[in-house]
Amino acid sequence: MSTLTKGDKAPIFTGVDQDGQPVSSSDYAGKKLVLYFYPKDDTPGCTAEACSLRDNYDKLLSAGYDVLGVSTDPVKSHKKFVDKFTLPFRLLSDTEKTVSEAFGVYGLKKFMGKEYMGINRTTFLIDEKGIISDVISKVDTKKHAEQIL
């Protein structure tokens, strides 16, 4: 798992969103992007994080950011999550883990004494030129938008 840091060029990625529509890093060329990786749809921490971003979406847009969430959940799961919580941003389905691995967030995790492979919750702020301007690895799920802003 390679770790990307501030100043690195963000990896190029492609995939599909919750509606099965193609989504690519090139869609965000010339824009600032909040690219957040989270473990699983509709779980307490991931819901709190998504709702923090949803509730502050207009502030993020005003600051020049678009938002894209990424997890290894399938399209159908993302669609239910977006609909249930009225999320105004896209969620990329990374079932093959290519995007998560490219950003270095897929790896060994520990929970309640068990080790397993999964996404380590991380947010990348990417500038208009595709350069990582910040990496947030200690995400406060309830106040995530505040951490970004």
Contacts in CASP RR format, 6 or more apart in sequence:
PFRMAT RR
TARGET T0000
AUTHOR 0000-0000-0000
METHOD contacts of the structure
MODEL  1
MSTLTKGDKAPIFTGVDQDGQPVSSSDYAGKKLVLYFYPKDDTPGCTAEA
CSLRDNYDKLLSAGYDVLGVSTDPVKSHKKFVDKFTLPFRLLSDTEKTVS
EAFGVYGLKKFMGKEYMGINRTTFLIDEKGIISDVISKVDTKKHAEQIL
1 101 0 8 1.000
1 104 0 8 1.000
1 105 0 8 1.000
1 106 0 8 1.000
1 107 0 8 1.000
2 104 0 8 1.000
3 104 0 8 1.000
4 10 0 8 1.000
4 11 0 8 1.000
4 103 0 8 1.000
4 104 0 8 1.000
4 124 0 8 1.000
4 132 0 8 1.000
4 135 0 8 1.000
5 132 0 8 1.000
5 135 0 8 1.000
6 132 0 8 1.000
6 133 0 8 1.000
6 134 0 8 1.000
6 135 0 8 1.000
7 131 0 8 1.000
7 132 0 8 1.000
7 133 0 8 1.000
8 131 0 8 1.000
8 132 0 8 1.000
9 130 0 8 1.000
9 131 0 8 1.000
9 132 0 8 1.000
10 25 0 8 1.000
10 35 0 8 1.000
10 103 0 8 1.000
10 124 0 8 1.000
10 126 0 8 1.000
10 130 0 8 1.000
10 131 0 8 1.000
10 132 0 8 1.000
11 25 0 8 1.000
11 99 0 8 1.000
11 102 0 8 1.000
11 103 0 8 1.000
12 24 0 8 1.000
12 25 0 8 1.000
12 26 0 8 1.000
13 24 0 8 1.000
13 25 0 8 1.000
13 92 0 8 1.000
13 98 0 8 1.000
13 99 0 8 1.000
13 102 0 8 1.000
14 22 0 8 1.000
14 23 0 8 1.000
14 24 0 8 1.000
14 25 0 8 1.000
15 22 0 8 1.000
15 23 0 8 1.000
15 24 0 8 1.000
15 92 0 8 1.000
15 93 0 8 1.000
15 94 0 8 1.000
15 99 0 8 1.000
16 22 0 8 1.000
16 23 0 8 1.000
16 75 0 8 1.000
16 92 0 8 1.000
16 93 0 8 1.000
17 23 0 8 1.000
17 75 0 8 1.000
17 78 0 8 1.000
17 90 0 8 1.000
17 91 0 8 1.000
17 92 0 8 1.000
17 93 0 8 1.000
18 75 0 8 1.000
18 78 0 8 1.000
18 79 0 8 1.000
18 81 0 8 1.000
18 82 0 8 1.000
18 90 0 8 1.000
18 91 0 8 1.000
18 93 0 8 1.000
19 75 0 8 1.000
19 79 0 8 1.000
20 75 0 8 1.000
20 93 0 8 1.000
23 68 0 8 1.000
23 90 0 8 1.000
23 92 0 8 1.000
25 130 0 8 1.000
28 66 0 8 1.000
28 68 0 8 1.000
28 126 0 8 1.000
29 128 0 8 1.000
29 130 0 8 1.000
30 128 0 8 1.000
30 129 0 8 1.000
30 130 0 8 1.000
31 64 0 8 1.000
31 65 0 8 1.000
31 66 0 8 1.000
31 128 0 8 1.000
32 63 0 8 1.000
32 64 0 8 1.000
32 65 0 8 1.000
32 66 0 8 1.000
32 125 0 8 1.000
32 126 0 8 1.000
32 127 0 8 1.000
32 128 0 8 1.000
32 133 0 8 1.000
33 65 0 8 1.000
33 66 0 8 1.000
33 67 0 8 1.000
33 68 0 8 1.000
33 124 0 8 1.000
33 125 0 8 1.000
33 126 0 8 1.000
34 53 0 8 1.000
34 60 0 8 1.000
34 65 0 8 1.000
34 66 0 8 1.000
34 67 0 8 1.000
34 68 0 8 1.000
34 123 0 8 1.000
34 124 0 8 1.000
34 125 0 8 1.000
34 148 0 8 1.000
35 68 0 8 1.000
35 69 0 8 1.000
35 70 0 8 1.000
35 103 0 8 1.000
35 123 0 8 1.000
35 124 0 8 1.000
35 125 0 8 1.000
35 126 0 8 1.000
36 49 0 8 1.000
36 53 0 8 1.000
36 67 0 8 1.000
36 68 0 8 1.000
36 69 0 8 1.000
36 70 0 8 1.000
36 122 0 8 1.000
36 123 0 8 1.000
36 124 0 8 1.000
36 139 0 8 1.000
36 144 0 8 1.000
37 69 0 8 1.000
37 70 0 8 1.000
37 71 0 8 1.000
37 100 0 8 1.000
37 103 0 8 1.000
37 105 0 8 1.000
37 119 0 8 1.000
37 120 0 8 1.000
37 121 0 8 1.000
37 122 0 8 1.000
37 123 0 8 1.000
37 124 0 8 1.000
38 46 0 8 1.000
38 49 0 8 1.000
38 50 0 8 1.000
38 69 0 8 1.000
38 70 0 8 1.000
38 71 0 8 1.000
38 119 0 8 1.000
38 121 0 8 1.000
39 46 0 8 1.000
39 71 0 8 1.000
39 118 0 8 1.000
39 119 0 8 1.000
39 121 0 8 1.000
40 46 0 8 1.000
40 71 0 8 1.000
40 73 0 8 1.000
41 71 0 8 1.000
41 73 0 8 1.000
41 77 0 8 1.000
41 78 0 8 1.000
41 80 0 8 1.000
41 81 0 8 1.000
41 91 0 8 1.000
42 77 0 8 1.000
42 80 0 8 1.000
42 81 0 8 1.000
42 84 0 8 1.000
45 141 0 8 1.000
46 71 0 8 1.000
46 141 0 8 1.000
47 85 0 8 1.000
48 141 0 8 1.000
48 142 0 8 1.000
48 144 0 8 1.000
49 121 0 8 1.000
49 139 0 8 1.000
49 141 0 8 1.000
49 142 0 8 1.000
49 144 0 8 1.000
50 81 0 8 1.000
50 85 0 8 1.000
50 87 0 8 1.000
51 85 0 8 1.000
52 141 0 8 1.000
52 142 0 8 1.000
52 143 0 8 1.000
52 144 0 8 1.000
52 145 0 8 1.000
52 146 0 8 1.000
53 60 0 8 1.000
53 67 0 8 1.000
53 87 0 8 1.000
53 89 0 8 1.000
53 144 0 8 1.000
53 145 0 8 1.000
54 85 0 8 1.000
54 86 0 8 1.000
54 87 0 8 1.000
54 88 0 8 1.000
54 89 0 8 1.000
55 145 0 8 1.000
56 145 0 8 1.000
56 146 0 8 1.000
56 149 0 8 1.000
57 67 0 8 1.000
57 88 0 8 1.000
57 89 0 8 1.000
59 145 0 8 1.000
59 149 0 8 1.000
60 66 0 8 1.000
60 67 0 8 1.000
60 145 0 8 1.000
60 148 0 8 1.000
60 149 0 8 1.000
63 149 0 8 1.000
65 125 0 8 1.000
65 148 0 8 1.000
66 89 0 8 1.000
67 89 0 8 1.000
67 90 0 8 1.000
68 89 0 8 1.000
68 90 0 8 1.000
68 91 0 8 1.000
68 92 0 8 1.000
69 89 0 8 1.000
69 90 0 8 1.000
69 91 0 8 1.000
69 92 0 8 1.000
70 91 0 8 1.000
70 92 0 8 1.000
70 94 0 8 1.000
70 99 0 8 1.000
70 100 0 8 1.000
70 119 0 8 1.000
71 78 0 8 1.000
71 91 0 8 1.000
71 93 0 8 1.000
71 94 0 8 1.000
71 119 0 8 1.000
72 93 0 8 1.000
72 94 0 8 1.000
72 95 0 8 1.000
72 97 0 8 1.000
72 100 0 8 1.000
72 106 0 8 1.000
72 118 0 8 1.000
72 119 0 8 1.000
73 81 0 8 1.000
73 91 0 8 1.000
73 93 0 8 1.000
73 95 0 8 1.000
74 93 0 8 1.000
74 95 0 8 1.000
75 93 0 8 1.000
77 93 0 8 1.000
78 91 0 8 1.000
78 93 0 8 1.000
81 87 0 8 1.000
81 91 0 8 1.000
82 91 0 8 1.000
92 99 0 8 1.000
94 100 0 8 1.000
97 106 0 8 1.000
100 106 0 8 1.000
100 118 0 8 1.000
100 119 0 8 1.000
103 122 0 8 1.000
103 124 0 8 1.000
105 119 0 8 1.000
105 120 0 8 1.000
105 121 0 8 1.000
105 122 0 8 1.000
106 117 0 8 1.000
106 118 0 8 1.000
106 119 0 8 1.000
106 120 0 8 1.000
107 117 0 8 1.000
107 118 0 8 1.000
107 119 0 8 1.000
107 120 0 8 1.000
108 115 0 8 1.000
108 116 0 8 1.000
108 117 0 8 1.000
108 118 0 8 1.000
109 115 0 8 1.000
109 116 0 8 1.000
109 117 0 8 1.000
109 118 0 8 1.000
109 120 0 8 1.000
120 137 0 8 1.000
121 137 0 8 1.000
121 139 0 8 1.000
121 141 0 8 1.000
122 135 0 8 1.000
122 136 0 8 1.000
122 137 0 8 1.000
122 139 0 8 1.000
123 135 0 8 1.000
123 136 0 8 1.000
123 139 0 8 1.000
123 144 0 8 1.000
123 147 0 8 1.000
123 148 0 8 1.000
124 132 0 8 1.000
124 134 0 8 1.000
124 135 0 8 1.000
124 136 0 8 1.000
125 132 0 8 1.000
125 133 0 8 1.000
125 134 0 8 1.000
125 135 0 8 1.000
125 136 0 8 1.000
125 148 0 8 1.000
126 132 0 8 1.000
126 133 0 8 1.000
127 133 0 8 1.000
136 144 0 8 1.000
136 147 0 8 1.000
136 148 0 8 1.000
139 147 0 8 1.000
140 146 0 8 1.000
140 147 0 8 1.000
END
